[in-house]
Amino acid sequence: MRLRDEIIGALNLFSAAPVALDQEAVALGQALADVATIGILHERAVGRREVVSKQLQAALNSRVLIGQAKGALAERLRISVGRAFVELRNLRTPPRPQTP
């Protein structure tokens, strides 16, 4: 099971009795392998797109929150938004208390 240079697996054909495969059986086996390969690679592509989409959405959400924090900090400290961003980056998160 492959597409161009990418090998993704193998397909085994079994029979209840030992028989030699004729050309028709080989062609059918290859067709099944091709269809399975397409399905597997399509599912992988969809999964990758979903992951990238979620990552992009998280980045956009973070950007909105950072923008809001910069604006609030700039207003309260009466500094520029650029300076507020520098101050935000310099903030340190206090350590969490240890739980017994």
KOLTITOR-694433 format. One record per atom (N, C-alpha, C): z, y, x; residue in three letters; residue number from 0. Coordinates in Angstrom, 3 decimals, decimal comma. Example, Ala and Ser with C-alpha at 12.3 -4.5 7.8 and 13.67 -1.06 7.14 Angstrom:
2
{c3 = 7,800 | c2 = -5,690 | c1 = 13,190 | code = ALA | pos = 0}
{c3 = 7,800 | c2 = -4,500 | c1 = 12,300 | code = ALA | pos = 0}
{c3 = 7,800 | c2 = -3,300 | c1 = 13,200 | code = ALA | pos = 0}
{c3 = 7,080 | c2 = -2,250 | c1 = 12,850 | code = SER | pos = 1}
{c3 = 7,140 | c2 = -1,060 | c1 = 13,670 | code = SER | pos = 1}
{c3 = 7,870 | c2 = 0,030 | c1 = 12,900 | code = SER | pos = 1}
END
This chain:
100
{c3 = 0,000 | c2 = -1,159 | c1 = 0,853 | code = MET | pos = 0}
{c3 = 0,000 | c2 = 0,000 | c1 = 0,000 | code = MET | pos = 0}
{c3 = 0,000 | c2 = 1,225 | c1 = 0,901 | code = MET | pos = 0}
{c3 = -1,125 | c2 = 1,927 | c1 = 0,920 | code = ARG | pos = 1}
{c3 = -1,221 | c2 = 3,113 | c1 = 1,759 | code = ARG | pos = 1}
{c3 = -2,203 | c2 = 4,103 | c1 = 1,183 | code = ARG | pos = 1}
{c3 = -2,022 | c2 = 5,341 | c1 = 1,626 | code = LEU | pos = 2}
{c3 = -2,957 | c2 = 6,408 | c1 = 1,313 | code = LEU | pos = 2}
{c3 = -3,291 | c2 = 7,078 | c1 = 2,629 | code = LEU | pos = 2}
{c3 = -4,535 | c2 = 6,988 | c1 = 3,004 | code = ARG | pos = 3}
{c3 = -4,997 | c2 = 7,477 | c1 = 4,311 | code = ARG | pos = 3}
{c3 = -4,167 | c2 = 6,835 | c1 = 5,409 | code = ARG | pos = 3}
{c3 = -3,384 | c2 = 7,629 | c1 = 6,155 | code = ASP | pos = 4}
{c3 = -2,590 | c2 = 7,081 | c1 = 7,262 | code = ASP | pos = 4}
{c3 = -1,149 | c2 = 6,766 | c1 = 6,872 | code = ASP | pos = 4}
{c3 = -0,775 | c2 = 7,050 | c1 = 5,630 | code = GLU | pos = 5}
{c3 = 0,609 | c2 = 6,842 | c1 = 5,199 | code = GLU | pos = 5}
{c3 = 0,764 | c2 = 5,476 | c1 = 4,537 | code = GLU | pos = 5}
{c3 = 1,507 | c2 = 4,613 | c1 = 5,183 | code = ILE | pos = 6}
{c3 = 1,797 | c2 = 3,289 | c1 = 4,627 | code = ILE | pos = 6}
{c3 = 3,149 | c2 = 3,377 | c1 = 3,936 | code = ILE | pos = 6}
{c3 = 3,188 | c2 = 2,982 | c1 = 2,654 | code = ILE | pos = 7}
{c3 = 4,440 | c2 = 3,109 | c1 = 1,898 | code = ILE | pos = 7}
{c3 = 5,034 | c2 = 1,766 | c1 = 1,494 | code = ILE | pos = 7}
{c3 = 4,301 | c2 = 0,679 | c1 = 1,674 | code = GLY | pos = 8}
{c3 = 4,864 | c2 = -0,611 | c1 = 1,290 | code = GLY | pos = 8}
{c3 = 3,812 | c2 = -1,694 | c1 = 1,271 | code = GLY | pos = 8}
{c3 = 4,166 | c2 = -2,795 | c1 = 0,638 | code = ALA | pos = 9}
{c3 = 3,264 | c2 = -3,935 | c1 = 0,538 | code = ALA | pos = 9}
{c3 = 3,382 | c2 = -4,532 | c1 = -0,856 | code = ALA | pos = 9}
{c3 = 2,323 | c2 = -5,162 | c1 = -1,280 | code = LEU | pos = 10}
{c3 = 2,311 | c2 = -5,836 | c1 = -2,575 | code = LEU | pos = 10}
{c3 = 2,027 | c2 = -7,310 | c1 = -2,326 | code = LEU | pos = 10}
{c3 = 2,889 | c2 = -8,171 | c1 = -2,821 | code = ASN | pos = 11}
{c3 = 2,705 | c2 = -9,612 | c1 = -2,674 | code = ASN | pos = 11}
{c3 = 2,204 | c2 = -10,195 | c1 = -3,985 | code = ASN | pos = 11}
{c3 = 1,275 | c2 = -11,116 | c1 = -3,887 | code = LEU | pos = 12}
{c3 = 0,772 | c2 = -11,838 | c1 = -5,060 | code = LEU | pos = 12}
{c3 = 1,247 | c2 = -13,274 | c1 = -4,974 | code = LEU | pos = 12}
{c3 = 1,813 | c2 = -13,769 | c1 = -6,061 | code = PHE | pos = 13}
{c3 = 2,333 | c2 = -15,134 | c1 = -6,094 | code = PHE | pos = 13}
{c3 = 1,648 | c2 = -15,916 | c1 = -7,197 | code = PHE | pos = 13}
{c3 = 1,620 | c2 = -17,206 | c1 = -7,007 | code = SER | pos = 14}
{c3 = 1,026 | c2 = -18,102 | c1 = -7,998 | code = SER | pos = 14}
{c3 = 1,961 | c2 = -19,284 | c1 = -8,188 | code = SER | pos = 14}
{c3 = 1,927 | c2 = -19,872 | c1 = -9,379 | code = ALA | pos = 15}
{c3 = 2,768 | c2 = -21,047 | c1 = -9,653 | code = ALA | pos = 15}
{c3 = 2,292 | c2 = -22,250 | c1 = -8,855 | code = ALA | pos = 15}
{c3 = 1,027 | c2 = -22,263 | c1 = -8,524 | code = ALA | pos = 16}
{c3 = 0,467 | c2 = -23,376 | c1 = -7,743 | code = ALA | pos = 16}
{c3 = -0,285 | c2 = -22,785 | c1 = -6,551 | code = ALA | pos = 16}
{c3 = -0,312 | c2 = -23,521 | c1 = -5,444 | code = PRO | pos = 17}
{c3 = -1,054 | c2 = -23,016 | c1 = -4,289 | code = PRO | pos = 17}
{c3 = -2,553 | c2 = -22,982 | c1 = -4,576 | code = PRO | pos = 17}
{c3 = -3,133 | c2 = -21,779 | c1 = -4,494 | code = VAL | pos = 18}
{c3 = -4,570 | c2 = -21,621 | c1 = -4,714 | code = VAL | pos = 18}
{c3 = -5,107 | c2 = -20,596 | c1 = -3,721 | code = VAL | pos = 18}
{c3 = -6,364 | c2 = -20,732 | c1 = -3,403 | code = ALA | pos = 19}
{c3 = -7,023 | c2 = -19,729 | c1 = -2,564 | code = ALA | pos = 19}
{c3 = -7,463 | c2 = -18,582 | c1 = -3,467 | code = ALA | pos = 19}
{c3 = -7,298 | c2 = -17,373 | c1 = -2,986 | code = LEU | pos = 20}
{c3 = -7,697 | c2 = -16,210 | c1 = -3,773 | code = LEU | pos = 20}
{c3 = -9,199 | c2 = -15,989 | c1 = -3,639 | code = LEU | pos = 20}
{c3 = -9,852 | c2 = -15,852 | c1 = -4,789 | code = ASP | pos = 21}
{c3 = -11,281 | c2 = -15,529 | c1 = -4,745 | code = ASP | pos = 21}
{c3 = -11,450 | c2 = -14,016 | c1 = -4,665 | code = ASP | pos = 21}
{c3 = -12,669 | c2 = -13,564 | c1 = -4,545 | code = GLN | pos = 22}
{c3 = -12,949 | c2 = -12,135 | c1 = -4,399 | code = GLN | pos = 22}
{c3 = -12,438 | c2 = -11,328 | c1 = -5,589 | code = GLN | pos = 22}
{c3 = -12,540 | c2 = -11,875 | c1 = -6,777 | code = GLU | pos = 23}
{c3 = -12,069 | c2 = -11,179 | c1 = -7,975 | code = GLU | pos = 23}
{c3 = -10,553 | c2 = -10,972 | c1 = -7,930 | code = GLU | pos = 23}
{c3 = -9,820 | c2 = -11,994 | c1 = -7,500 | code = ALA | pos = 24}
{c3 = -8,362 | c2 = -11,895 | c1 = -7,408 | code = ALA | pos = 24}
{c3 = -7,961 | c2 = -10,900 | c1 = -6,324 | code = ALA | pos = 24}
{c3 = -8,677 | c2 = -10,901 | c1 = -5,218 | code = VAL | pos = 25}
{c3 = -8,388 | c2 = -9,951 | c1 = -4,146 | code = VAL | pos = 25}
{c3 = -8,649 | c2 = -8,526 | c1 = -4,633 | code = VAL | pos = 25}
{c3 = -9,754 | c2 = -8,306 | c1 = -5,326 | code = ALA | pos = 26}
{c3 = -10,089 | c2 = -6,978 | c1 = -5,851 | code = ALA | pos = 26}
{c3 = -9,039 | c2 = -6,530 | c1 = -6,864 | code = ALA | pos = 26}
{c3 = -8,593 | c2 = -7,441 | c1 = -7,724 | code = LEU | pos = 27}
{c3 = -7,563 | c2 = -7,116 | c1 = -8,706 | code = LEU | pos = 27}
{c3 = -6,248 | c2 = -6,766 | c1 = -8,008 | code = LEU | pos = 27}
{c3 = -5,891 | c2 = -7,539 | c1 = -6,995 | code = GLY | pos = 28}
{c3 = -4,671 | c2 = -7,252 | c1 = -6,234 | code = GLY | pos = 28}
{c3 = -4,740 | c2 = -5,891 | c1 = -5,561 | code = GLY | pos = 28}
{c3 = -5,902 | c2 = -5,561 | c1 = -4,993 | code = GLN | pos = 29}
{c3 = -6,070 | c2 = -4,267 | c1 = -4,349 | code = GLN | pos = 29}
{c3 = -5,991 | c2 = -3,130 | c1 = -5,368 | code = GLN | pos = 29}
{c3 = -6,567 | c2 = -3,351 | c1 = -6,548 | code = ALA | pos = 30}
{c3 = -6,500 | c2 = -2,338 | c1 = -7,602 | code = ALA | pos = 30}
{c3 = -5,049 | c2 = -2,108 | c1 = -8,038 | code = ALA | pos = 30}
{c3 = -4,284 | c2 = -3,176 | c1 = -8,181 | code = LEU | pos = 31}
{c3 = -2,867 | c2 = -3,037 | c1 = -8,543 | code = LEU | pos = 31}
{c3 = -2,098 | c2 = -2,288 | c1 = -7,453 | code = LEU | pos = 31}
{c3 = -2,371 | c2 = -2,606 | c1 = -6,207 | code = ALA | pos = 32}
{c3 = -1,705 | c2 = -1,921 | c1 = -5,102 | code = ALA | pos = 32}
{c3 = -2,065 | c2 = -0,434 | c1 = -5,093 | code = ALA | pos = 32}
{c3 = -3,335 | c2 = -0,125 | c1 = -5,344 | code = ASP | pos = 33}
{c3 = -3,773 | c2 = 1,271 | c1 = -5,357 | code = ASP | pos = 33}
{c3 = -3,092 | c2 = 2,067 | c1 = -6,465 | code = ASP | pos = 33}
{c3 = -3,024 | c2 = 1,476 | c1 = -7,655 | code = VAL | pos = 34}
{c3 = -2,377 | c2 = 2,161 | c1 = -8,781 | code = VAL | pos = 34}
{c3 = -0,890 | c2 = 2,351 | c1 = -8,507 | code = VAL | pos = 34}
{c3 = -0,236 | c2 = 1,335 | c1 = -7,966 | code = ALA | pos = 35}
{c3 = 1,188 | c2 = 1,452 | c1 = -7,642 | code = ALA | pos = 35}
{c3 = 1,409 | c2 = 2,524 | c1 = -6,577 | code = ALA | pos = 35}
{c3 = 0,539 | c2 = 2,574 | c1 = -5,591 | code = THR | pos = 36}
{c3 = 0,651 | c2 = 3,580 | c1 = -4,527 | code = THR | pos = 36}
{c3 = 0,539 | c2 = 4,982 | c1 = -5,101 | code = THR | pos = 36}
{c3 = -0,440 | c2 = 5,194 | c1 = -5,957 | code = ILE | pos = 37}
{c3 = -0,623 | c2 = 6,509 | c1 = -6,580 | code = ILE | pos = 37}
{c3 = 0,627 | c2 = 6,892 | c1 = -7,373 | code = ILE | pos = 37}
{c3 = 1,151 | c2 = 5,956 | c1 = -8,140 | code = GLY | pos = 38}
{c3 = 2,353 | c2 = 6,234 | c1 = -8,937 | code = GLY | pos = 38}
{c3 = 3,552 | c2 = 6,578 | c1 = -8,073 | code = GLY | pos = 38}
{c3 = 3,764 | c2 = 5,832 | c1 = -7,005 | code = ILE | pos = 39}
{c3 = 4,903 | c2 = 6,081 | c1 = -6,111 | code = ILE | pos = 39}
{c3 = 4,765 | c2 = 7,435 | c1 = -5,425 | code = ILE | pos = 39}
{c3 = 3,581 | c2 = 7,719 | c1 = -4,897 | code = LEU | pos = 40}
{c3 = 3,379 | c2 = 8,992 | c1 = -4,197 | code = LEU | pos = 40}
{c3 = 3,470 | c2 = 10,177 | c1 = -5,154 | code = LEU | pos = 40}
{c3 = 3,006 | c2 = 10,000 | c1 = -6,385 | code = HIS | pos = 41}
{c3 = 3,123 | c2 = 11,079 | c1 = -7,376 | code = HIS | pos = 41}
{c3 = 4,591 | c2 = 11,355 | c1 = -7,688 | code = HIS | pos = 41}
{c3 = 5,364 | c2 = 10,299 | c1 = -7,868 | code = GLU | pos = 42}
{c3 = 6,790 | c2 = 10,462 | c1 = -8,165 | code = GLU | pos = 42}
{c3 = 7,495 | c2 = 11,163 | c1 = -7,009 | code = GLU | pos = 42}
{c3 = 7,156 | c2 = 10,807 | c1 = -5,788 | code = ARG | pos = 43}
{c3 = 7,757 | c2 = 11,467 | c1 = -4,621 | code = ARG | pos = 43}
{c3 = 7,403 | c2 = 12,948 | c1 = -4,592 | code = ARG | pos = 43}
{c3 = 6,142 | c2 = 13,267 | c1 = -4,887 | code = ALA | pos = 44}
{c3 = 5,703 | c2 = 14,672 | c1 = -4,876 | code = ALA | pos = 44}
{c3 = 6,441 | c2 = 15,474 | c1 = -5,940 | code = ALA | pos = 44}
{c3 = 6,596 | c2 = 14,899 | c1 = -7,128 | code = VAL | pos = 45}
{c3 = 7,317 | c2 = 15,583 | c1 = -8,207 | code = VAL | pos = 45}
{c3 = 8,771 | c2 = 15,814 | c1 = -7,792 | code = VAL | pos = 45}
{c3 = 9,380 | c2 = 14,802 | c1 = -7,189 | code = GLY | pos = 46}
{c3 = 10,766 | c2 = 14,934 | c1 = -6,732 | code = GLY | pos = 46}
{c3 = 10,922 | c2 = 16,027 | c1 = -5,698 | code = GLY | pos = 46}
{c3 = 9,978 | c2 = 16,112 | c1 = -4,761 | code = ARG | pos = 47}
{c3 = 10,035 | c2 = 17,162 | c1 = -3,739 | code = ARG | pos = 47}
{c3 = 9,886 | c2 = 18,543 | c1 = -4,363 | code = ARG | pos = 47}
{c3 = 8,980 | c2 = 18,661 | c1 = -5,340 | code = ARG | pos = 48}
{c3 = 8,801 | c2 = 19,962 | c1 = -6,004 | code = ARG | pos = 48}
{c3 = 10,066 | c2 = 20,370 | c1 = -6,746 | code = ARG | pos = 48}
{c3 = 10,730 | c2 = 19,415 | c1 = -7,374 | code = GLU | pos = 49}
{c3 = 11,966 | c2 = 19,730 | c1 = -8,090 | code = GLU | pos = 49}
{c3 = 13,051 | c2 = 20,200 | c1 = -7,129 | code = GLU | pos = 49}
{c3 = 13,153 | c2 = 19,557 | c1 = -5,966 | code = VAL | pos = 50}
{c3 = 14,152 | c2 = 19,951 | c1 = -4,969 | code = VAL | pos = 50}
{c3 = 13,859 | c2 = 21,366 | c1 = -4,479 | code = VAL | pos = 50}
{c3 = 12,610 | c2 = 21,645 | c1 = -4,149 | code = VAL | pos = 51}
{c3 = 12,237 | c2 = 22,974 | c1 = -3,663 | code = VAL | pos = 51}
{c3 = 12,493 | c2 = 24,020 | c1 = -4,741 | code = VAL | pos = 51}
{c3 = 12,168 | c2 = 23,691 | c1 = -5,978 | code = SER | pos = 52}
{c3 = 12,395 | c2 = 24,622 | c1 = -7,077 | code = SER | pos = 52}
{c3 = 13,877 | c2 = 24,940 | c1 = -7,232 | code = SER | pos = 52}
{c3 = 14,731 | c2 = 23,940 | c1 = -7,141 | code = LYS | pos = 53}
{c3 = 16,177 | c2 = 24,160 | c1 = -7,246 | code = LYS | pos = 53}
{c3 = 16,688 | c2 = 24,991 | c1 = -6,077 | code = LYS | pos = 53}
{c3 = 16,160 | c2 = 24,720 | c1 = -4,879 | code = GLN | pos = 54}
{c3 = 16,579 | c2 = 25,496 | c1 = -3,714 | code = GLN | pos = 54}
{c3 = 16,168 | c2 = 26,959 | c1 = -3,858 | code = GLN | pos = 54}
{c3 = 14,957 | c2 = 27,190 | c1 = -4,333 | code = LEU | pos = 55}
{c3 = 14,500 | c2 = 28,567 | c1 = -4,529 | code = LEU | pos = 55}
{c3 = 15,320 | c2 = 29,284 | c1 = -5,582 | code = LEU | pos = 55}
{c3 = 15,646 | c2 = 28,592 | c1 = -6,669 | code = GLN | pos = 56}
{c3 = 16,459 | c2 = 29,211 | c1 = -7,718 | code = GLN | pos = 56}
{c3 = 17,842 | c2 = 29,554 | c1 = -7,194 | code = GLN | pos = 56}
{c3 = 18,426 | c2 = 28,669 | c1 = -6,398 | code = ALA | pos = 57}
{c3 = 19,746 | c2 = 28,944 | c1 = -5,817 | code = ALA | pos = 57}
{c3 = 19,675 | c2 = 30,150 | c1 = -4,887 | code = ALA | pos = 57}
{c3 = 18,592 | c2 = 30,253 | c1 = -4,114 | code = ALA | pos = 58}
{c3 = 18,435 | c2 = 31,394 | c1 = -3,216 | code = ALA | pos = 58}
{c3 = 18,311 | c2 = 32,692 | c1 = -4,010 | code = ALA | pos = 58}
{c3 = 17,546 | c2 = 32,651 | c1 = -5,100 | code = LEU | pos = 59}
{c3 = 17,406 | c2 = 33,849 | c1 = -5,932 | code = LEU | pos = 59}
{c3 = 18,734 | c2 = 34,238 | c1 = -6,568 | code = LEU | pos = 59}
{c3 = 19,467 | c2 = 33,243 | c1 = -7,047 | code = ASN | pos = 60}
{c3 = 20,782 | c2 = 33,532 | c1 = -7,644 | code = ASN | pos = 60}
{c3 = 21,721 | c2 = 34,142 | c1 = -6,609 | code = ASN | pos = 60}
{c3 = 21,703 | c2 = 33,605 | c1 = -5,398 | code = SER | pos = 61}
{c3 = 22,557 | c2 = 34,145 | c1 = -4,336 | code = SER | pos = 61}
{c3 = 22,155 | c2 = 35,569 | c1 = -4,004 | code = SER | pos = 61}
{c3 = 20,854 | c2 = 35,816 | c1 = -3,986 | code = ARG | pos = 62}
{c3 = 20,380 | c2 = 37,163 | c1 = -3,660 | code = ARG | pos = 62}
{c3 = 20,866 | c2 = 38,173 | c1 = -4,699 | code = ARG | pos = 62}
{c3 = 20,836 | c2 = 37,783 | c1 = -5,970 | code = VAL | pos = 63}
{c3 = 21,306 | c2 = 38,667 | c1 = -7,038 | code = VAL | pos = 63}
{c3 = 22,794 | c2 = 38,951 | c1 = -6,855 | code = VAL | pos = 63}
{c3 = 23,582 | c2 = 37,900 | c1 = -6,584 | code = LEU | pos = 64}
{c3 = 25,022 | c2 = 38,097 | c1 = -6,400 | code = LEU | pos = 64}
{c3 = 25,322 | c2 = 38,974 | c1 = -5,193 | code = LEU | pos = 64}
{c3 = 24,592 | c2 = 38,753 | c1 = -4,113 | code = ILE | pos = 65}
{c3 = 24,798 | c2 = 39,568 | c1 = -2,912 | code = ILE | pos = 65}
{c3 = 24,439 | c2 = 41,027 | c1 = -3,204 | code = ILE | pos = 65}
{c3 = 23,355 | c2 = 41,246 | c1 = -3,933 | code = GLY | pos = 66}
{c3 = 22,961 | c2 = 42,611 | c1 = -4,297 | code = GLY | pos = 66}
{c3 = 24,023 | c2 = 43,301 | c1 = -5,139 | code = GLY | pos = 66}
{c3 = 24,600 | c2 = 42,552 | c1 = -6,072 | code = GLN | pos = 67}
{c3 = 25,661 | c2 = 43,133 | c1 = -6,900 | code = GLN | pos = 67}
{c3 = 26,894 | c2 = 43,455 | c1 = -6,063 | code = GLN | pos = 67}
{c3 = 27,233 | c2 = 42,548 | c1 = -5,151 | code = ALA | pos = 68}
{c3 = 28,401 | c2 = 42,779 | c1 = -4,302 | code = ALA | pos = 68}
{c3 = 28,170 | c2 = 43,980 | c1 = -3,386 | code = ALA | pos = 68}
{c3 = 26,965 | c2 = 44,106 | c1 = -2,842 | code = LYS | pos = 69}
{c3 = 26,659 | c2 = 45,262 | c1 = -1,986 | code = LYS | pos = 69}
{c3 = 26,800 | c2 = 46,559 | c1 = -2,773 | code = LYS | pos = 69}
{c3 = 26,275 | c2 = 46,571 | c1 = -3,988 | code = GLY | pos = 70}
{c3 = 26,353 | c2 = 47,767 | c1 = -4,808 | code = GLY | pos = 70}
{c3 = 27,787 | c2 = 48,140 | c1 = -5,136 | code = GLY | pos = 70}
{c3 = 28,588 | c2 = 47,149 | c1 = -5,514 | code = ALA | pos = 71}
{c3 = 29,986 | c2 = 47,424 | c1 = -5,854 | code = ALA | pos = 71}
{c3 = 30,745 | c2 = 47,921 | c1 = -4,637 | code = ALA | pos = 71}
{c3 = 30,527 | c2 = 47,281 | c1 = -3,496 | code = LEU | pos = 72}
{c3 = 31,222 | c2 = 47,681 | c1 = -2,281 | code = LEU | pos = 72}
{c3 = 30,784 | c2 = 49,081 | c1 = -1,828 | code = LEU | pos = 72}
{c3 = 29,495 | c2 = 49,351 | c1 = -1,902 | code = ALA | pos = 73}
{c3 = 28,977 | c2 = 50,671 | c1 = -1,517 | code = ALA | pos = 73}
{c3 = 29,585 | c2 = 51,761 | c1 = -2,391 | code = ALA | pos = 73}
{c3 = 29,691 | c2 = 51,500 | c1 = -3,676 | code = GLU | pos = 74}
{c3 = 30,240 | c2 = 52,497 | c1 = -4,602 | code = GLU | pos = 74}
{c3 = 31,726 | c2 = 52,714 | c1 = -4,336 | code = GLU | pos = 74}
{c3 = 32,472 | c2 = 51,636 | c1 = -4,184 | code = ARG | pos = 75}
{c3 = 33,923 | c2 = 51,773 | c1 = -4,000 | code = ARG | pos = 75}
{c3 = 34,293 | c2 = 52,392 | c1 = -2,662 | code = ARG | pos = 75}
{c3 = 33,550 | c2 = 52,038 | c1 = -1,625 | code = LEU | pos = 76}
{c3 = 33,865 | c2 = 52,566 | c1 = -0,294 | code = LEU | pos = 76}
{c3 = 33,080 | c2 = 53,830 | c1 = 0,037 | code = LEU | pos = 76}
{c3 = 32,174 | c2 = 54,209 | c1 = -0,877 | code = ARG | pos = 77}
{c3 = 31,328 | c2 = 55,385 | c1 = -0,685 | code = ARG | pos = 77}
{c3 = 30,556 | c2 = 55,300 | c1 = 0,639 | code = ARG | pos = 77}
{c3 = 29,883 | c2 = 54,141 | c1 = 0,787 | code = ILE | pos = 78}
{c3 = 29,051 | c2 = 53,912 | c1 = 1,966 | code = ILE | pos = 78}
{c3 = 27,659 | c2 = 53,503 | c1 = 1,507 | code = ILE | pos = 78}
{c3 = 26,721 | c2 = 53,459 | c1 = 2,437 | code = SER | pos = 79}
{c3 = 25,357 | c2 = 53,063 | c1 = 2,078 | code = SER | pos = 79}
{c3 = 25,319 | c2 = 51,568 | c1 = 1,748 | code = SER | pos = 79}
{c3 = 24,296 | c2 = 51,181 | c1 = 1,022 | code = VAL | pos = 80}
{c3 = 24,128 | c2 = 49,766 | c1 = 0,673 | code = VAL | pos = 80}
{c3 = 23,920 | c2 = 48,939 | c1 = 1,938 | code = VAL | pos = 80}
{c3 = 23,184 | c2 = 49,495 | c1 = 2,901 | code = GLY | pos = 81}
{c3 = 22,986 | c2 = 48,784 | c1 = 4,163 | code = GLY | pos = 81}
{c3 = 24,299 | c2 = 48,547 | c1 = 4,889 | code = GLY | pos = 81}
{c3 = 25,142 | c2 = 49,574 | c1 = 4,910 | code = ARG | pos = 82}
{c3 = 26,455 | c2 = 49,432 | c1 = 5,552 | code = ARG | pos = 82}
{c3 = 27,322 | c2 = 48,449 | c1 = 4,773 | code = ARG | pos = 82}
{c3 = 27,223 | c2 = 48,455 | c1 = 3,456 | code = ALA | pos = 83}
{c3 = 27,990 | c2 = 47,516 | c1 = 2,629 | code = ALA | pos = 83}
{c3 = 27,595 | c2 = 46,081 | c1 = 2,954 | code = ALA | pos = 83}
{c3 = 26,306 | c2 = 45,865 | c1 = 3,205 | code = PHE | pos = 84}
{c3 = 25,845 | c2 = 44,524 | c1 = 3,559 | code = PHE | pos = 84}
{c3 = 26,444 | c2 = 44,085 | c1 = 4,895 | code = PHE | pos = 84}
{c3 = 26,488 | c2 = 44,993 | c1 = 5,851 | code = VAL | pos = 85}
{c3 = 27,103 | c2 = 44,684 | c1 = 7,152 | code = VAL | pos = 85}
{c3 = 28,571 | c2 = 44,325 | c1 = 6,951 | code = VAL | pos = 85}
{c3 = 29,254 | c2 = 45,076 | c1 = 6,123 | code = GLU | pos = 86}
{c3 = 30,671 | c2 = 44,811 | c1 = 5,868 | code = GLU | pos = 86}
{c3 = 30,861 | c2 = 43,449 | c1 = 5,193 | code = GLU | pos = 86}
{c3 = 29,986 | c2 = 43,125 | c1 = 4,256 | code = LEU | pos = 87}
{c3 = 30,071 | c2 = 41,817 | c1 = 3,593 | code = LEU | pos = 87}
{c3 = 29,878 | c2 = 40,677 | c1 = 4,595 | code = LEU | pos = 87}
{c3 = 28,927 | c2 = 40,844 | c1 = 5,485 | code = ARG | pos = 88}
{c3 = 28,676 | c2 = 39,790 | c1 = 6,479 | code = ARG | pos = 88}
{c3 = 29,866 | c2 = 39,634 | c1 = 7,417 | code = ARG | pos = 88}
{c3 = 30,569 | c2 = 40,709 | c1 = 7,658 | code = ASN | pos = 89}
{c3 = 31,701 | c2 = 40,654 | c1 = 8,585 | code = ASN | pos = 89}
{c3 = 32,984 | c2 = 40,127 | c1 = 7,942 | code = ASN | pos = 89}
{c3 = 32,989 | c2 = 39,988 | c1 = 6,628 | code = LEU | pos = 90}
{c3 = 34,193 | c2 = 39,482 | c1 = 5,954 | code = LEU | pos = 90}
{c3 = 34,458 | c2 = 38,042 | c1 = 6,360 | code = LEU | pos = 90}
{c3 = 35,707 | c2 = 37,708 | c1 = 6,477 | code = ARG | pos = 91}
{c3 = 36,104 | c2 = 36,336 | c1 = 6,784 | code = ARG | pos = 91}
{c3 = 36,841 | c2 = 35,767 | c1 = 5,584 | code = ARG | pos = 91}
{c3 = 36,525 | c2 = 34,547 | c1 = 5,251 | code = THR | pos = 92}
{c3 = 37,213 | c2 = 33,875 | c1 = 4,157 | code = THR | pos = 92}
{c3 = 38,547 | c2 = 33,362 | c1 = 4,673 | code = THR | pos = 92}
{c3 = 39,645 | c2 = 33,690 | c1 = 3,986 | code = PRO | pos = 93}
{c3 = 40,948 | c2 = 33,200 | c1 = 4,459 | code = PRO | pos = 93}
{c3 = 41,000 | c2 = 31,679 | c1 = 4,346 | code = PRO | pos = 93}
{c3 = 41,740 | c2 = 31,026 | c1 = 5,234 | code = PRO | pos = 94}
{c3 = 41,833 | c2 = 29,565 | c1 = 5,151 | code = PRO | pos = 94}
{c3 = 42,523 | c2 = 29,134 | c1 = 3,869 | code = PRO | pos = 94}
{c3 = 42,103 | c2 = 28,008 | c1 = 3,352 | code = ARG | pos = 95}
{c3 = 42,721 | c2 = 27,469 | c1 = 2,129 | code = ARG | pos = 95}
{c3 = 44,063 | c2 = 26,822 | c1 = 2,485 | code = ARG | pos = 95}
{c3 = 45,060 | c2 = 26,981 | c1 = 1,600 | code = PRO | pos = 96}
{c3 = 46,337 | c2 = 26,323 | c1 = 1,869 | code = PRO | pos = 96}
{c3 = 46,158 | c2 = 24,801 | c1 = 1,776 | code = PRO | pos = 96}
{c3 = 46,867 | c2 = 24,106 | c1 = 2,632 | code = GLN | pos = 97}
{c3 = 46,791 | c2 = 22,651 | c1 = 2,627 | code = GLN | pos = 97}
{c3 = 47,613 | c2 = 22,103 | c1 = 1,479 | code = GLN | pos = 97}
{c3 = 47,055 | c2 = 21,088 | c1 = 0,821 | code = THR | pos = 98}
{c3 = 47,784 | c2 = 20,448 | c1 = -0,275 | code = THR | pos = 98}
{c3 = 48,454 | c2 = 19,183 | c1 = 0,273 | code = THR | pos = 98}
{c3 = 49,678 | c2 = 18,926 | c1 = -0,159 | code = PRO | pos = 99}
{c3 = 50,390 | c2 = 17,737 | c1 = 0,352 | code = PRO | pos = 99}
{c3 = 49,796 | c2 = 16,446 | c1 = -0,130 | code = PRO | pos = 99}
END
